[in-house]
Amino acid sequence: MSTIHEIPLTTLDGRATTLAEWQGQVLLVVNVASQCGFTPQYTGLEQLWRSYRDRGFAVLGFPSNQFGAQEPGDASEIAQFCSRTYDVTFPLFAKTDVNGDDAHPLYRVLKKEKPGLLGSEAIKWNFTKFLVARDGRVLERYAPNTKPAEIAKDIERVL
């Protein structure tokens, strides 16, 4: 696999795709969960998506149940929750492991390119965010407690 854009993905509704669908766009990749203290960040993520999508930006949400079992639902339940509770319209993907032996290849690349505090690659919790340039370079990694609005200046800079 030569670029991040070639990594196979599955959307929340079961469609096979790759990041090539978003090639040439700035991406904010986020591991999300419906029952987390950070779940209200869906509102801010949706605001970023709506504000910048016409300029070549996308938020990509990857539900994960690896932290406190805070994403226990199936794809249909996740989709309904996100739509009804937070009016989420940005792309969501199949439930994904972000750590461990079964970590998705996308998260393996993201973590390697932008390790966390003290060089740790592990994702510490839900709503860890990665900003990816149009060419697929991983530019920044943001902690779960970083509010989406705080990332806007970085998005503006790379758009």
C-alpha positions as CSV (number, residue, x, y, z in Angstrom):
1,M,0.0,0.0,0.0
2,S,1.7,3.2,-1.2
3,T,-0.6,5.8,0.2
4,I,-3.1,6.4,3.0
5,H,-5.7,6.8,0.3
6,E,-5.5,3.2,-0.7
7,I,-6.5,1.7,2.7
8,P,-9.7,-0.3,2.4
9,L,-12.6,1.0,4.5
10,T,-16.2,0.1,5.1
11,T,-18.8,2.7,5.6
12,L,-21.4,2.5,8.4
13,D,-23.9,1.2,5.9
14,G,-21.6,-1.5,4.7
15,R,-20.2,-0.1,1.5
16,A,-16.6,-0.8,0.7
17,T,-14.5,2.2,-0.1
18,T,-11.0,3.8,0.4
19,L,-9.8,7.2,1.4
20,A,-9.4,7.8,-2.3
21,E,-13.0,8.9,-2.2
22,W,-11.8,11.9,-0.2
23,Q,-8.4,12.3,-2.0
24,G,-7.4,15.9,-2.4
25,Q,-9.4,17.0,0.7
26,V,-8.3,17.9,4.2
27,L,-9.5,15.3,6.6
28,L,-10.3,15.2,10.3
29,V,-10.3,11.5,11.3
30,V,-12.0,10.9,14.6
31,N,-12.7,7.7,16.7
32,V,-16.2,8.4,18.0
33,A,-18.6,6.8,20.6
34,S,-22.2,7.3,21.5
35,Q,-22.0,6.9,25.3
36,C,-18.8,8.9,26.1
37,G,-18.4,12.1,28.1
38,F,-17.0,13.6,24.9
39,T,-20.0,12.5,22.7
40,P,-21.3,16.1,22.7
41,Q,-18.3,16.9,20.4
42,Y,-20.5,15.5,17.6
43,T,-22.1,19.0,17.5
44,G,-18.7,20.7,17.0
45,L,-17.5,18.1,14.5
46,E,-20.7,18.6,12.4
47,Q,-20.2,22.4,12.6
48,L,-16.7,22.0,11.2
49,W,-18.0,19.7,8.4
50,R,-20.7,22.1,7.4
51,S,-18.4,25.1,7.6
52,Y,-15.6,23.8,5.5
53,R,-16.9,20.9,3.3
54,D,-17.4,23.2,0.3
55,R,-13.7,24.1,0.5
56,G,-12.4,20.6,0.4
57,F,-12.7,19.3,4.0
58,A,-14.3,16.3,5.5
59,V,-14.8,14.9,9.0
60,L,-14.6,11.1,9.0
61,G,-16.0,9.3,12.1
62,F,-14.9,5.9,13.1
63,P,-17.1,4.4,15.9
64,S,-15.0,2.4,18.4
65,N,-16.1,0.3,21.3
66,Q,-12.6,-0.1,22.7
67,F,-12.9,2.4,25.5
68,G,-15.3,1.6,28.3
69,A,-17.6,-0.2,25.9
70,Q,-19.1,3.2,25.0
71,E,-20.1,2.3,21.5
72,P,-22.1,-0.9,22.1
73,G,-24.7,-0.5,19.3
74,D,-24.8,-2.0,15.9
75,A,-24.5,0.1,12.7
76,S,-28.2,0.9,12.5
77,E,-28.3,2.0,16.2
78,I,-25.1,4.2,15.7
79,A,-26.6,5.8,12.6
80,Q,-29.9,6.5,14.3
81,F,-28.3,7.9,17.4
82,C,-25.9,10.2,15.5
83,S,-28.7,11.5,13.2
84,R,-31.4,12.0,15.8
85,T,-29.3,13.3,18.6
86,Y,-26.7,15.4,16.9
87,D,-27.9,15.7,13.3
88,V,-24.7,14.2,12.0
89,T,-24.3,14.2,8.3
90,F,-20.6,13.7,7.9
91,P,-19.4,10.2,6.8
92,L,-19.4,7.5,9.4
93,F,-17.6,4.1,9.1
94,A,-18.0,0.6,10.4
95,K,-17.1,0.0,14.0
96,T,-13.3,0.0,14.2
97,D,-10.6,-1.1,16.5
98,V,-8.0,1.7,16.9
99,N,-5.6,-0.2,19.2
100,G,-4.3,-3.7,19.6
101,D,-3.7,-6.5,17.3
102,D,-6.9,-5.9,15.4
103,A,-6.3,-2.1,15.0
104,H,-7.5,-1.0,11.6
105,P,-4.7,-0.3,9.1
106,L,-5.8,3.4,8.9
107,Y,-5.2,3.8,12.6
108,R,-1.9,2.0,12.4
109,V,-0.7,4.6,9.9
110,L,-2.2,7.6,11.8
111,K,-0.6,6.6,15.1
112,K,2.8,5.9,13.5
113,E,2.8,9.2,11.7
114,K,1.6,11.2,14.7
115,P,2.4,9.5,18.0
116,G,0.9,10.9,21.1
117,L,2.4,12.2,24.3
118,L,5.9,10.9,25.0
119,G,5.9,9.1,21.6
120,S,3.1,6.7,22.6
121,E,1.2,5.5,19.6
122,A,-1.8,4.1,21.5
123,I,-5.1,6.0,21.2
124,K,-5.9,6.9,24.8
125,W,-9.7,7.4,24.5
126,N,-12.6,8.2,22.2
127,F,-12.6,11.4,20.2
128,T,-8.9,11.4,19.5
129,K,-8.6,13.4,16.2
130,F,-6.1,13.4,13.4
131,L,-5.8,16.2,10.8
132,V,-4.7,14.9,7.4
133,A,-3.5,17.1,4.5
134,R,-4.8,16.9,1.0
135,D,-1.8,14.8,0.0
136,G,-2.4,12.2,2.8
137,R,0.3,13.5,5.2
138,V,-0.8,13.3,8.9
139,L,-0.3,16.8,10.1
140,E,-1.6,16.9,13.7
141,R,-3.0,14.7,16.5
142,Y,-5.4,16.2,19.0
143,A,-6.4,14.8,22.4
144,P,-9.9,13.7,23.1
145,N,-10.6,16.9,25.2
146,T,-9.6,19.2,22.3
147,K,-12.9,20.7,21.2
148,P,-13.5,20.7,17.5
149,A,-13.8,24.6,17.4
150,E,-10.2,24.7,18.7
151,I,-9.1,22.9,15.5
152,A,-10.7,25.4,13.1
153,K,-7.6,27.6,12.9
154,D,-5.5,24.6,11.8
155,I,-8.1,23.6,9.2
156,E,-8.2,27.1,7.9
157,R,-4.4,27.1,7.6
158,V,-4.2,23.9,5.5
159,L,-7.3,24.6,3.3
